[in-house]
Amino acid sequence: MDNTDAIPSMPEGYLKELKRAEARKTDISKQIQEWFPSEAKILFEAGCGHGHWLTSYAMEHPEQICLGIDLIAGRVDKANKKKDKRDLQDLHFLKAELGEFLEILPKEVTFEAVVFLFPDPWPKARHHKKRMIQDALLEQLAIRMESGGKFYFRTDDQSYFDWTVEHLNESKFWKINSDAGWLHEETTYFQNLMEGYYSVIAEVV
Ligand SMILES: C[S@@+](CC[C@H](N)C(=O)[O-])C[C@H]1O[C@@H](n2cnc3c(N)ncnc32)[C@H](O)[C@@H]1O
């Protein structure tokens, strides 16, 4: 029995979506088990798009397990083609939504570092809750990392940059490290479209 069987009076559409979500989560869990040892420490990129940055990073760091996730299947397919072309065994791209992914990622899997490059800015105030960077997310990431583990964030959107700096400053889990260098430079698909950008690096307290 999955948890949708327990609530018989739910509208049919909602019930179907819950069942789809359960199926997605099962697929993601199976995939993770196939790819990683149970206590893997991974370099994690959320919203990896076409995989330019992570593929380039993985080529320089073949010893590191790298995982990029993105909501859009076509982008993940392109990222996987880059990985296959270069035969990078420890680089993985997965179609997944960040919240759903973190919910089912086994707690033994930890992050070496986390990277957000040009995440959707959701500029209207009423949409700010859709931004990936939220207090709960900062906590979820930090608890999978060791003290000193780093968070790399880059955006072309000043308002999203300010938002992220503010949330990091208010978080008891993170402190901004203004002296740290950028992990790896490689122009992403979206970076290429932008005139400029802002970057912030923080580390787990
Ligand atoms: C503006 S694009 C940037 C892509 C890439 N990082 C780059 O710089 O080219 C933002 C990406 O984040 C993905 N995304 C947005 N919300 C997401 C979520 N909740 N979980 C996973 N991916 C998400 C989108 O599908 C999109 O590909």
The ligand as a Tripos MOL2 file, in Angstrom:
@<TRIPOS>MOLECULE
LIG
   27    29     1     0     0
SMALL
NO_CHARGES

@<TRIPOS>ATOM
      1 C1         18.0350   29.3980  -15.8050 C.3       1 LIG1
      2 S1         18.3340   27.7000  -15.8740 S.3       1 LIG1
      3 C2         20.0940   27.5640  -15.5380 C.3       1 LIG1
      4 C3         20.6540   26.2490  -16.0030 C.3       1 LIG1
      5 C4         22.1730   26.0910  -15.8290 C.3       1 LIG1
      6 N1         22.5500   26.0800  -14.4300 N.3       1 LIG1
      7 C5         22.9230   27.1640  -16.5870 C.2       1 LIG1
      8 O1         23.5160   28.0650  -15.9290 O.co2     1 LIG1
      9 O2         22.9120   27.1200  -17.8230 O.co2     1 LIG1
     10 C6         17.6570   27.0950  -14.3330 C.3       1 LIG1
     11 C7         17.4950   25.5910  -14.3310 C.3       1 LIG1
     12 O3         17.0250   25.1690  -13.0540 O.3       1 LIG1
     13 C8         16.0730   24.1300  -13.2640 C.3       1 LIG1
     14 N2         15.2090   24.0900  -12.0810 N.ar      1 LIG1
     15 C9         14.3760   25.0580  -11.6500 C.ar      1 LIG1
     16 N3         13.7500   24.6800  -10.5120 N.ar      1 LIG1
     17 C10        14.2140   23.4430  -10.2200 C.ar      1 LIG1
     18 C11        13.9410   22.5200   -9.1780 C.ar      1 LIG1
     19 N4         13.0770   22.8070   -8.2020 N.pl3     1 LIG1
     20 N5         14.5820   21.3320   -9.1790 N.ar      1 LIG1
     21 C12        15.4650   21.0290  -10.1700 C.ar      1 LIG1
     22 N6         15.7710   21.8760  -11.1770 N.ar      1 LIG1
     23 C13        15.1530   23.0560  -11.2040 C.ar      1 LIG1
     24 C14        15.3550   24.5260  -14.5320 C.3       1 LIG1
     25 O4         14.7430   23.4350  -15.1650 O.3       1 LIG1
     26 C15        16.4850   25.1270  -15.3590 C.3       1 LIG1
     27 O5         17.1050   24.1800  -16.2270 O.3       1 LIG1
@<TRIPOS>BOND
     1     1     2 1
     2     2     3 1
     3     2    10 1
     4     3     4 1
     5     4     5 1
     6     5     6 1
     7     5     7 1
     8     7     8 2
     9     7     9 1
    10    10    11 1
    11    11    12 1
    12    11    26 1
    13    12    13 1
    14    13    14 1
    15    13    24 1
    16    14    15 ar
    17    14    23 ar
    18    15    16 ar
    19    16    17 ar
    20    17    18 ar
    21    17    23 ar
    22    18    19 1
    23    18    20 ar
    24    20    21 ar
    25    21    22 ar
    26    22    23 ar
    27    24    25 1
    28    24    26 1
    29    26    27 1
@<TRIPOS>SUBSTRUCTURE
     1 LIG1         1 GROUP 0 **** ****
